[in-house]
């Protein structure tokens, strides 16, 4: 368990209180119909639960695609014929 200083605990508590105040003000500024619709949508999402994990990848596949600009270079076959002049 991580120990936090008294100042940090108080700062986090103040931040969470401020977030609650902002949320309450935002929710209060909505029309009653919109607030009810929002509440229904949030309840539906929470009832749905967490997203199931992605299926396992096929053996031998890389876990992540390469970063942009880091893709392996394509090896081009060069012609074996030489021109004679």
C-alpha positions as CSV (number, residue, x, y, z in Angstrom):
1,X,0.0,0.0,0.0
2,X,1.3,3.4,-0.9
3,X,1.5,6.1,1.8
4,X,0.6,9.6,0.8
5,X,1.4,12.7,2.7
6,X,-1.3,14.6,4.6
7,X,-1.1,17.4,2.1
8,X,-1.6,15.0,-0.8
9,X,-4.6,13.3,0.8
10,X,-6.2,16.7,1.5
11,X,-5.5,17.8,-2.1
12,X,-7.2,14.6,-3.5
13,X,-10.2,15.0,-1.2
14,X,-10.6,18.7,-2.4
15,X,-10.3,17.6,-6.0
16,X,-12.9,14.9,-5.7
17,X,-15.2,17.4,-3.9
18,X,-14.8,19.9,-6.7
19,X,-15.5,17.3,-9.3
20,X,-18.7,16.4,-7.5
21,X,-19.7,20.1,-7.4
22,X,-19.0,20.4,-11.2
23,X,-21.0,17.3,-12.0
24,X,-23.9,18.4,-9.9
25,X,-23.9,21.8,-11.6
26,X,-23.7,20.2,-15.1
27,X,-26.4,17.7,-14.3
28,X,-28.6,20.6,-12.9
29,X,-28.2,22.6,-16.1
30,X,-29.7,19.8,-18.2
31,X,-33.4,19.6,-18.9
32,X,-35.3,17.0,-16.9
33,X,-35.9,14.8,-20.0
34,X,-32.2,14.9,-20.9
35,X,-31.2,14.1,-17.3
36,X,-33.5,11.1,-17.2
37,X,-32.3,9.9,-20.6
38,X,-28.7,10.3,-19.4
39,X,-29.4,8.4,-16.2
40,X,-31.1,5.5,-18.1
41,X,-28.1,5.2,-20.5
42,X,-25.6,5.2,-17.6
43,X,-27.6,2.5,-15.8
44,X,-27.8,0.4,-18.9
45,X,-24.0,0.6,-19.5
46,X,-23.3,-0.2,-15.8
47,X,-25.7,-3.2,-16.0
48,X,-24.0,-4.5,-19.1
49,X,-20.8,-5.1,-17.1
50,X,-17.2,-5.1,-18.2
51,X,-16.1,-5.8,-21.8
52,X,-15.1,-9.5,-22.3
53,X,-11.4,-10.0,-23.0
54,X,-10.3,-10.2,-26.6
55,X,-9.8,-13.8,-28.0
56,X,-6.3,-15.2,-28.0
57,X,-4.2,-14.5,-31.0
58,X,-3.0,-17.2,-33.3
59,X,0.4,-18.7,-32.5
60,X,3.3,-16.9,-34.0
61,X,1.6,-13.6,-34.4
62,X,3.3,-10.5,-32.9
63,X,1.5,-9.1,-29.9
64,X,1.3,-5.6,-31.3
65,X,1.7,-4.1,-34.7
66,X,4.9,-2.1,-35.3
67,X,4.9,1.6,-34.5
68,X,4.3,3.8,-37.5
69,X,7.6,4.4,-39.3
70,X,9.1,1.2,-37.8
71,X,7.7,-1.3,-40.2
72,X,10.1,-3.8,-41.7
73,X,11.5,-2.9,-45.1
74,X,10.2,-4.9,-48.0
75,X,13.0,-6.8,-49.7
76,X,12.7,-6.3,-53.5
77,X,14.1,-8.9,-55.8
78,X,16.6,-7.3,-58.1
79,X,16.9,-8.5,-61.7
80,X,19.8,-10.9,-62.4
81,X,20.1,-9.9,-66.0
82,X,22.9,-7.5,-66.9
83,X,22.7,-5.4,-69.9
84,X,25.5,-5.7,-72.2
85,X,26.4,-2.8,-74.4
